[in-house]
Structure formats: structure tokens, C-alpha cells
Amino acid sequence: MTKYYKNNYCTAELAPDFNPEVSLSLIGGSADKYVIFPGFCDVHVHFREPGFSYKETIESGTKAAAHGGYTAVCTMPNLNPVPDNAETLKVQQDIIDKTAVINIYPYGSITVGQMGEELADMEAMADGVIAFSDDGKGVQTDEMMRQAMLKAKSLGKMIVAHCEVNDLLFGGYIHDGVYAKAHGHRGICSESEWKQIERDIKLSAETGCAYHVCHISTKESVELIRQAKANGVNITCETAPHYLILDENDLIEEGRFKMNPPLRSTEDKLALLEGIKDGTIDMIATDHAPHSAEEKAKGLEKSAFGIVGIESAFQLLYTELVRKDVVTMDRLMELLVINPRKRFNIPMGNSYTVWDLEAKTTINPDQFLSMGKATPFEGKEVYGVCVQTVCDGKVVYQLEQ
């Protein structure tokens, strides 16, 4: 008999309609080899359309997400045009309505053109966006972020922040650690991330705005957020699979190892794992960021920042965290399903994904449905194959037998 992954959150509070009727005639094989999970939710993806459809499209991105077991995603606003008013947001929403195969919840930008100089028309966008973010860029001035938080709070929306102090970057492109020093690379210091988180925590406490930190990567970030939560600040955060599994010691001279923030030290990775275990880190998001093959073929220094990850995230986390007893499956479901949906108020509906957890496979970018292929996990052996994904009662991915 097919196993249903259930706990009190998944079957009651979060998913009252969670009642999957799996079509075994479509899936094939013995029913008892499969496990059914609620549809995963990723609050941080880049699907590149409009403006950069040579990297990814809404259609290819959502098909890739379904292949990875995801039925809901939040798309970042570094697009062309930037969704900074109702009209430019509609450009993206029209494409979503026509081509998305899973549920997409777009972000609106915090500032006009993500330039950090003038607030976007947040009020006009409020009903059509999940939250506000200038992802890819940190909001540099205290006063601009204060204004953004006050406006977002008045609209009942959250500020979702890419935290990066531009004055501390110095042209860096990998972590300012042992690998950078040994190989003559320019480094990105940890302070460039945690210093802005420190500022934003103070502003969130001051304004009362709900605040979420993107892709944390440093031990200092974990500790700052841990203390902020203890002090009652309305804060949550995410990290990504690659920061939990890899560190700077895994770097090689290829663009598929370049992302922002960069892979940090072993000490940072261990702090992130502790944050996953003790609840400081609320969720895992992929920061799925596809680029063309040419853009990722220029080595660590000159390749574009960003890797793909939405198709391999669950496989990696199940293999490296659950099977190795770092976290339980219940905790992984909190990180991938329960917490992101609760914090961002994203409904479950009749959405689920079916997996063969005993199947062993190798991560092969040629099999990705994403247009992006750059992953540091290429060739890695993992457990778990997605057999079927259903979104709002409709089959959106089916493994070919």
C-alpha cells in the first residue's frame, strides 16, 4: 500500500484538502514502493521572465519545479521590466497566467528599478504580490529600508531581504577564506552579509514590520537571527541546500561553484546545520538561478553568480540530512512545506508529490527540465526519484516509464 507522509500540520492545519488519489495506472509498479508528500514550497526562485528568457522561462521553470516535487514558488523581481508598479507587475502576471504549470506567487520590488533610491509603488502592487524584495541587491541606506518597512507594515506585507553591504564587497566573488587566499581570488567577507542583517533586525524591531532574510550563509547571521527571535523580533530566515552540504573546501575552478552569497567556511556550514536543527533557520529555499551555458563557462572570477537547484533539492536534502540522521523527515517537511507556507500564507490545496525514496540515481543536468544546467552537484549519487507531482488536482509532472 502506498505510504502517505502525514503529520498533524500537513493533514489538518495546512492542508484540509490533502486527499491525494494517486493514479497507479499512470505511475505503474508496486504501490508500496512510493511515499506521498505534500507539495513542496520554495520562497526564492528566479524564473527570469520577462526580460531574460534565454536563461529560463516561466514555463520551463515551473516544469523544473514540478520535476523536483514543488507545487508553489515565489519568484524574485530582478526582471526586465522590474515589477515595481502595477503595470510592470502585470507583464509578469500575464505570462504566469498563460504558461505556469504550478502556483507562482511573485514578489514586487522594494525600490524603483531595484536601484535603492526611491520606493516602488508598493501600495498599487500589494494585492498582487506575496511580499517585497530587491533580491540580488541589498537596500543600502537605513532610511530607505525604514521607509520600506513602514510602508510594507501598513499594507500587511513582509520585507524579504537580500542582505549585502556594497561597500564591503571590494570586487569579491568567492568567500574571503582559505581557498581565495590560496588561489589568488578576491574574496567576499562574511561581514558584508551579517552587518546588513544586524541593521535590518534593529529596523524591524523599531517598525514592527515582518522581516524575512534570504539565503543566509554565515555563522554570524545565524547567531544574530537566533538572538533576534529570542528578543521577540518578527523575523524568519532561509538558507539553501548548497550552504548545508558544501563549503569552500569543495570549490573547484568552475562557474558552477559560483553563487551569491558564496560557499563559506566549514565553521559556517556547521553553524547553519545547527540553525536548521534548533529552529533558528525556518526554511530551505533553493535560490534557483539559471544562466546560459556561456555565462557559466568563465570560471570562478568571470562567470555569472547563480546555480540551479530546484530539481535536485529534495534528493540532496534527503540523502545528506535525513539518511545521515542530521534531521528527521518531519523536520525536513517543516523546512520545505510547513514553515514556508505558514510564514508566507501560501495554501496547500490538493497538491502533492510522489517519490520512490529507495531509488538511487546520479544528478545529471542533461536530465533537468530547467534551461539552466550549472550545478555543483553534477555527478553526485543521491536517493529519491520523483514519480509524480500533482498541483491543485492536476498532474503536472509524470515520470516516464
Secondary structure as the mmCIF struct_conf table of DSSP 4:
data_model
#
loop_
_struct_conf.conf_type_id
_struct_conf.id
_struct_conf.beg_label_comp_id
_struct_conf.beg_label_asym_id
_struct_conf.beg_label_seq_id
_struct_conf.end_label_comp_id
_struct_conf.end_label_asym_id
_struct_conf.end_label_seq_id
STRN STRN1 LYS A 3 TYR A 4
HELX_RH_AL_P HELX_RH_AL_P1 ASN A 8 ASN A 8
HELX_RH_PI_P HELX_RH_PI_P1 TYR A 9 GLU A 13
BEND BEND1 LEU A 14 LEU A 14
TURN_TY1_P TURN_TY1_P1 PRO A 16 ASP A 17
HELX_RH_AL_P HELX_RH_AL_P2 LEU A 24 ILE A 27
BEND BEND2 GLY A 29 GLY A 29
HELX_RH_3T_P HELX_RH_3T_P1 ALA A 31 LYS A 33
STRN STRN2 VAL A 35 PRO A 38
HELX_LH_PP_P HELX_LH_PP_P1 GLY A 39 GLY A 39
STRN STRN3 PHE A 40 VAL A 45
TURN_TY1_P TURN_TY1_P2 GLU A 49 GLY A 51
TURN_TY1_P TURN_TY1_P3 SER A 53 LYS A 55
HELX_RH_AL_P HELX_RH_AL_P3 ILE A 58 HIS A 67
TURN_TY1_P TURN_TY1_P4 GLY A 68 GLY A 69
STRN STRN4 TYR A 70 THR A 75
BEND BEND3 LEU A 79 PRO A 81
BEND BEND4 ASN A 85 ASN A 85
HELX_RH_AL_P HELX_RH_AL_P4 ALA A 86 THR A 99
BEND BEND5 VAL A 101 ILE A 102
STRN STRN5 ASN A 103 PRO A 106
HELX_LH_PP_P HELX_LH_PP_P2 TYR A 107 TYR A 107
STRN STRN6 GLY A 108 GLY A 108
HELX_LH_PP_P HELX_LH_PP_P3 SER A 109 SER A 109
BEND BEND6 ILE A 110 ILE A 110
STRN STRN7 THR A 111 THR A 111
HELX_RH_3T_P HELX_RH_3T_P2 VAL A 112 GLN A 114
BEND BEND7 GLY A 116 GLU A 118
STRN STRN8 LEU A 119 LEU A 119
HELX_RH_AL_P HELX_RH_AL_P5 MET A 122 MET A 125
HELX_RH_3T_P HELX_RH_3T_P3 ALA A 126 GLY A 128
BEND BEND8 ILE A 130 ILE A 130
STRN STRN9 PHE A 132 PHE A 132
TURN_TY1_P TURN_TY1_P5 ASP A 135 GLY A 136
BEND BEND9 LYS A 137 LYS A 137
HELX_RH_AL_P HELX_RH_AL_P6 ASP A 142 LEU A 155
TURN_TY1_P TURN_TY1_P6 GLY A 156 GLY A 156
STRN STRN10 ILE A 159 ALA A 161
HELX_RH_3T_P HELX_RH_3T_P4 ASN A 166 LEU A 168
TURN_TY1_P TURN_TY1_P7 LEU A 169 GLY A 171
STRN STRN11 ILE A 174 HIS A 175
BEND BEND10 ASP A 176 GLY A 177
HELX_RH_AL_P HELX_RH_AL_P7 VAL A 178 HIS A 183
TURN_TY1_P TURN_TY1_P8 GLY A 184 GLY A 184
HELX_LH_PP_P HELX_LH_PP_P4 HIS A 185 ARG A 186
STRN STRN12 GLY A 187 ILE A 188
HELX_LH_PP_P HELX_LH_PP_P5 CYS A 189 CYS A 189
TURN_TY1_P TURN_TY1_P9 SER A 190 SER A 190
HELX_RH_AL_P HELX_RH_AL_P8 GLU A 191 THR A 207
STRN STRN13 TYR A 211 VAL A 213
BEND BEND11 HIS A 215 HIS A 215
BEND BEND12 THR A 218 THR A 218
HELX_RH_AL_P HELX_RH_AL_P9 LYS A 219 ALA A 230
TURN_TY1_P TURN_TY1_P10 ASN A 231 GLY A 232
STRN STRN14 ILE A 235 THR A 239
HELX_RH_AL_P HELX_RH_AL_P10 PRO A 241 ILE A 245
HELX_RH_3T_P HELX_RH_3T_P5 GLU A 248 ASP A 250
BEND BEND13 GLU A 253 GLU A 254
HELX_RH_3T_P HELX_RH_3T_P6 GLY A 255 PHE A 257
BEND BEND14 ASN A 260 PRO A 261
HELX_LH_PP_P HELX_LH_PP_P6 PRO A 262 LEU A 263
HELX_RH_AL_P HELX_RH_AL_P11 THR A 266 ASP A 278
TURN_TY1_P TURN_TY1_P11 GLY A 279 GLY A 279
BEND BEND15 THR A 280 ILE A 281
STRN STRN15 MET A 283 ILE A 284
STRN STRN16 HIS A 288 HIS A 288
TURN_TY1_P TURN_TY1_P12 ALA A 293 LYS A 296
BEND BEND16 ALA A 297 LYS A 298
HELX_RH_AL_P HELX_RH_AL_P12 GLY A 299 LYS A 302
BEND BEND17 SER A 303 SER A 303
HELX_LH_PP_P HELX_LH_PP_P7 ALA A 304 ALA A 304
BEND BEND18 PHE A 305 PHE A 305
TURN_TY1_P TURN_TY1_P13 ILE A 310 SER A 312
HELX_RH_AL_P HELX_RH_AL_P13 ALA A 313 LEU A 317
HELX_RH_PI_P HELX_RH_PI_P2 TYR A 318 VAL A 322
TURN_TY1_P TURN_TY1_P14 ARG A 323 ASP A 325
BEND BEND19 VAL A 326 VAL A 327
HELX_RH_AL_P HELX_RH_AL_P14 MET A 329 MET A 333
HELX_RH_PI_P HELX_RH_PI_P3 GLU A 334 ILE A 338
HELX_RH_AL_P HELX_RH_AL_P15 ASN A 339 PHE A 344
TURN_TY1_P TURN_TY1_P15 ASN A 345 ASN A 345
BEND BEND20 ASN A 350 ASN A 350
STRN STRN17 TYR A 352 THR A 362
HELX_RH_3T_P HELX_RH_3T_P7 PRO A 365 GLN A 367
BEND BEND21 LEU A 369 MET A 371
TURN_TY1_P TURN_TY1_P16 PRO A 376 GLY A 379
STRN STRN18 GLU A 381 CYS A 391
TURN_TY1_P TURN_TY1_P17 ASP A 392 GLY A 393
STRN STRN19 LYS A 394 GLN A 398
#
